[in-house]
Amino acid sequence: MHGGKLIIQSEMPIYPLLDRRNGRRCGMIRRLRRAQEGIHFLDILLDETICEGKILVPEELVRDAGGINEKLQAKQKYELLLRIAQQSPIVLEEISGKESSDGYVILGADEADCSAEQGCVTDCYVIGKYSGELKAAGCFDMAIMGVLEQAQKLGCEERMVPYLEHMVAHGKEYYALDEETEPILIYKGDDVCHNVLTVFAEQFGAALEHAGQHVIYYDLNDEDVAGILKFMGRHFKAVIGVQSYLFSVKMADEVHYVHEYIYGPKYNFIFDHPVWLQKHLQHHYPDFYVLTLDQNYADFAKRYFGKKAILFPPAGMAAEEPYEPERKYGLTFVGTMGDYFSQVLWIHGLERPKRFLANRFLLIMRQHPELTLEQAFARAVEHQGLKLTDQEFLDRLRELCVTGYCVMHYYRARVVETILKSGIRLDVFGNSWKLSPLCRYPNLICHPDVTVEESLTIYKQSRMSLNVMSWHKGGFTERMADIMLAGAVLVTDDTTYLRGRYDYGDMLIYHLDNMDQLPEQIAALLADEERRLQMAEHGREKTAREHTWDGRAVQFLQILRERR
């Protein structure tokens, strides 16, 4: 290298990396294991024929090394074995074809169908990644010469010379390949809602590991915010926050964000309306994405924050055995009881123009519960004769977002009271219910708060369980999935997400503007065990196919592949 350009010494011999002796070991099946003495990293780097033939590699070694680099179109096996051998020497033992491959990743014979030019691309990447090791071994110039001589034979030298320069210089093209083998970083440790966000982070991470990914965590329970500075300058396959504020942490200069210097695509998995997370969505990383449980939220984030947003609902936690010998509860509800009247008082305490707008906003949502938060607010703005820019609309909505909480609590109380008035017993879990005015109903049976894990047991012991959406008009929540995976019938208000995915044979769906028939429908289903079991099984089967964390991991990896 000189001045950033490659200087080729024409008298240098061809680098052994490209000396592929066809089929020398193609008939072999070998099993890889670690060893104190064995084949070293440099051995493989200098002679790729060591990797010929079918090789079985323990799943954990593949995962810990960063998995198969699917962005490479050739020599994936060779490149993976380099990373594994870099951690410690390996041994390749010949085995019979009859031995079990359980717990192993099967790496097939060399990719005969891949183009030779793609092989050169991989060689350029390998030279760039291990340029230090090659220089230390005195083989760097030979590696350069070998690749370029091969490229000349293939007629692609003009393309390969600048590409090789980018690889050696660790330019953008290099990291586009290399980040594929870096770990996925997940932020966890937020204790919101009985630690539910941490549970999401751990469930998602475990599923990604099960899919063969190397996952590391940053736990806010163990380290403070400043600890993320240790990741500055590092590259990751992805950085995932679960409704995390860490993406909005700034440097000491109060201008730049820490995550400008933590590289790789970033995903904030949010579960509330984006307007409530406004200050955490105002940064402008080019590689930042929002994952959200509601299509309306995705559309809102795109319009008002300019974010790339993807519908990606949370999944459920499948019970080991969804069926209890006896389900001791008829109808349950695991959730909090909000204080509608305290929020009405907050609205009454606003100055006149804001109070009038907030009252109209609340009235429209109460009269039209099918509207999204932003649709109802737009009608209130129009009614008041206001002309607002998008930014002014966003700022006003953020100021009055408590009105959204107000109407959520209003309808939660209405749904529960509609059921209680009919005499149906409802077992509720959460300390907030003990102070609720609804405690005057003797058929409201209050239980203490439960953890996320304990709620799964409650669902397994329930014949039916209630869900009232937190105004997610196009969403799907983990409570819905958990209930169905536990073999209980889900009783939920309507959301556009269900259309085309579930139907009335899978769950009991009601509408907030027409709840008169809900108690009768619940009572009829509780009285018809055969029909209830059939509905529960339909819901469980569909949810097990579409809404598990293992399934979400597969979807997320596809999102990563399609990102570019």
Salt bridges, closest charged atoms under 4 A:
ASP19 OD2 - ARG21 NE 3.68
ASP47 OD1 - ARG21 NH2 3.82
GLU48 OE2 - ARG20 NE 3.19
GLU48 OE1 - LYS75 NZ 3.14
ASP64 OD1 - ARG63 NE 3.92
GLU70 OE1 - ARG561 NH1 3.30
GLU79 OE1 - ARG83 NH2 2.67
GLU93 OE1 - ARG31 NE 3.95
GLU93 OE2 - ARG33 NE 2.59
GLU99 OE1 - ARG31 NH1 2.90
ASP110 OD1 - LYS77 NZ 3.46
GLU117 OE1 - ARG159 NH2 2.94
ASP123 OD2 - LYS75 NZ 2.82
GLU165 OE1 - LYS5 NZ 3.64
GLU173 OE1 - HIS166 ND1 3.59
ASP178 OD1 - LYS129 NZ 2.67
GLU179 OE2 - HIS235 ND1 2.92
GLU179 OE1 - ARG564 NH2 3.77
GLU180 OE2 - LYS237 NZ 3.36
GLU202 OE2 - LYS188 NZ 2.96
GLU223 OE2 - LYS230 NZ 2.99
GLU260 OE1 - HIS256 ND1 3.17
ASP287 OD2 - LYS266 NZ 3.08
GLU324 OE2 - LYS460 NZ 3.82
GLU370 OE2 - HIS368 ND1 3.62
GLU374 OE1 - HIS273 NE2 2.80
ASP390 OD1 - ARG303 NH2 2.90
GLU399 OE2 - LYS354 NZ 3.25
GLU417 OE2 - ARG440 NH2 2.69
ASP427 OD1 - ARG425 NE 2.78
ASP427 OD2 - HIS447 NE2 2.74
ASP494 OD2 - ARG499 NH2 2.71
ASP494 OD2 - HIS511 ND1 3.85
ASP503 OD2 - LYS542 NZ 3.82
ASP506 OD2 - LYS542 NZ 2.74
GLU529 OE1 - ARG463 NH2 3.11
GLU529 OE2 - ARG532 NH2 2.97
GLU537 OE2 - ARG540 NH2 2.84
ASP550 OD1 - HIS210 ND1 3.71
